[in-house]
């Protein structure tokens, strides 16, 4: 059943008939739950990132100088310079994989794991304050929010199917990942610039496609409150990752570095 051509009633997965008005109300509640979960996760990540940065950096001279009048504390050295940095870098990926294989767990377990992921991701994201000026980070954050909001709104409201574009964007994402690995060894600034631009376009397309896909997915879970909750958490994770990746790529292009 398509969202673009609904009858006066719909059938839920349990076989119950659901009125059109009830369906629309449930769909709005479902999408709002996704956005609320995503926004709260972003807030957790932002607070943890800022708190980690404040604990990791001092203006008092230490043995770990990273920029003009910016030095690492012992906590900062442990997070960013010791082997612990690999845990900080890889832990978010571990949480994503765990959530992907935990859809059969309870909604509350999935939600708690999502909040934990957002906190761990915040520690990883704290590095942006080491590289970029705080004002620049805030500006790019607002730029990302405006861009994401417009693209997600388009994905939600358009009557055009974006499935073909989504498939193309996923192929482009895999290509960018492969090229990025190659560039680790090549170290080409021109290639990196091109990958950043392509990455922004890819995640822009994925934002619109993921929003439409999540909207359509409501048809598969309508009438099952527990399943709606689980799908809303996983949907929030998807949009969160779209937002974060777009933010980091835009920051690479438009961010002002501390050493500039």
N, C-alpha and C positions, 0 to 999 in steps of 0.2 A: 504494500500500500504506500502510495506516495503522499507526502505532505501537501503537494501541489494540487491534488484532486481528491479531496475527501468527501465522503457522503455525509448525510446527517448523523449517522451513527458509525462507530468503529468497533471492531472486536479486539479485546485485550488478549494477551497470551493465555489467560485462564478460560477464555471462551465467553467472558461477560461482555455484554454490549455497553458501549460507552458513548454518551451523547456528545455531539460536536462541541457544545459549550464547555462541557466537562473536560473534553480532550484538550481544547485550547488552553483552558486554565491549568491543566496538568502540564502541558508543554511549556508554558511560561514559567511555572514553578520549577520545573526540571532544568531549564536553561539558566534561570536565575540562581539555582543551586550550584550549577557548574561555575558561573562567574563569581559567585560569593566565595566558593572554595578556592578558586584560583587567586582572587584578590587577597584573601586572607593569607594564603601561602606566600604570595609576593611580599606582603607586609612582614611576615615572619622572617623571610629571607633578608629583607632590607634591614630590619632591626638587628638581626644576628650579624649581618655583614658589618654594620656600623659599630656594634659593640665589640666585635672581634678586632676591627681596625683600631679602635680606641685603646684596647688592651695591648695591642701588638706594637704600637708606634708611640714614640716620645720625641719631644724636641730637645731633651737633654742628650748630649753626646754619649754614645756607647760605641762598642766595637763594630756595630752593624749599621753603617751609614748607607741609606738607600736614595736620598735626595737632599737638596738643600734644606737644612734644619729639620730633617726627618730621619730618625734612627729607630731601629727595631729594639724592643725590649726583649727580655729573656723569653717571654711568652711568644713574641713575634718570631724570634729566631727558631723556636721549637716548631712553630706552625709552618713557617715558610722556608726554612733552611735545613732542617733535620729530615730524616727519612719519614717523619710524620706527614710531610707535605704530600707524599704519594697516597696516603690514606685520605687526606683532605680532597685530593683531586679525584680519586676513584670511588669514594664512598657514595656520592650521588648516583653514579651509574649502578652501583650495587642495589641501592634502594629502588631505582626504576625497574631493574630486572626482578627484584623481589615482588614488587607490586604487580608486575605483568603476569607473574605466575601465582598470584594470591587472590584471584578474582573469586574463588570459591570460599574464601574466608568471610567473616562477618563484615558488615558495613563499618562498624566501629573500629575494627582492627585495621581495615583498609584506610580509614580516615586518619587514625593515629599514626600509621606508617607514613602517610602523606605529609602530616605536620612535621614528623621527624626528618623526612627527606628535605622539606623546605628549610629547616634549621641547618642541616648539614650543608645544603647548597649555599646558604648564607655565609658560612665559614669560607667556602671556596670562592664566593663572589667578593669577599673582603679584599682580595688582591687588586680589584679595580681601583681602590682608593690609594694603593701604593703606586700605581702607574699613572693615573689620570687625576687632574685637579677636581676637587669636590664640586665646584660650580659647574664644570663641564659634565660631570657624571649626572648631576641633577637635570641639566638641560637636555641631555640625550635621553634620560629616563622619561621626561615629559614628551619628547619627540616620539619615543617608542610607544608610549601609552596612546597618543593621538593616532598614530599610524595603525596600531593594533586595533583600536576601537573602530576605526573606519572600515578596516578590512573584515573584521568579525561581523560588523553590522551588515556589510554587503553579503557575506556568506549566509547570514541568517535570513535576509529579506529577498535575495535574488530567486527568481523562478527558473533560472538556467542551471542545469546540472553541471557541477564542477568536478565530477568524478574523473573525466579524462585529464583535466588539468592537474588534479591531485596525483594521479599516476605518474604524469610527466614530472611533477615537482619531486616526487619520491625518488625517481630515477636521477634527477639532477642532484638531489641531496647525497645519494651514494657516490656520484661522480665527484662532488666537492670533497667528501671525506677522503676518497682515494687520492685526489690531487693535493689535499692538505698534508697527507702522510708523505707524499713525494716531496713536497716543498720543505719538509723538515730537513731533508738532506740537501736540497737544491739551494734553499735560502734565497729565493728570488722575491724581492720586494714588489716587482711588477706583477708577478703571479699571485702574490698574497693580496694585493689590491684588487685584482680581478676576481679572486675567490670571495673576497668580502662583499663586493658588489653583487655577484651572482648569489651569494648566500642570502643577502637581504631580499632579493627577488624571490628566491625559493621559499623562504619562510613567510614572506608576504602572501604568496600563493597558498602555502600550507595553512595559514591562519584562516583564510576564507574557506578553503576546502574542509578543514577540520570542523569548523563551525557548522557548515551545512551537513556534514556527515553525522555530527553529534545530534543535530536537530532531527535528521531522518531516523537515527537510531532509537529515538523515543518510541517509534512505532513497535519496536521489538520488546520493549519493557513496560509499556503502559499497562497499568492495572496491578503491577507488582511493586509495592513500595520499597521493599528491601533491594530489589534489583535496580530500581530507579536510583536509589542512593549510591549503590556501588558504581553504576555507570557514570553518575555525576562526578564521583571522585576521580575515576579514570579519565573522564573528559576534562576535568580541571587540570589534571597532570599534563595532558596533551597540550592544552592551550598555554599552560604555564611554561612548558618547554619551548613552544613557539615564541612566546614573549621574551624569554630570557635569551634565546639564541639571536633574535632580532636585535635586542638591546646590546648585546656584546659586539655584534657585527657593526651596528651603527656607531658604537663607541670607538671601534677601531678606525672608522672613517672620519668621524667628526670630533672625537674627543681630544681635548688639549692635555698633553702629557706634562707631568710634574717638572721634567727637565727642559721643557720648551722655554 
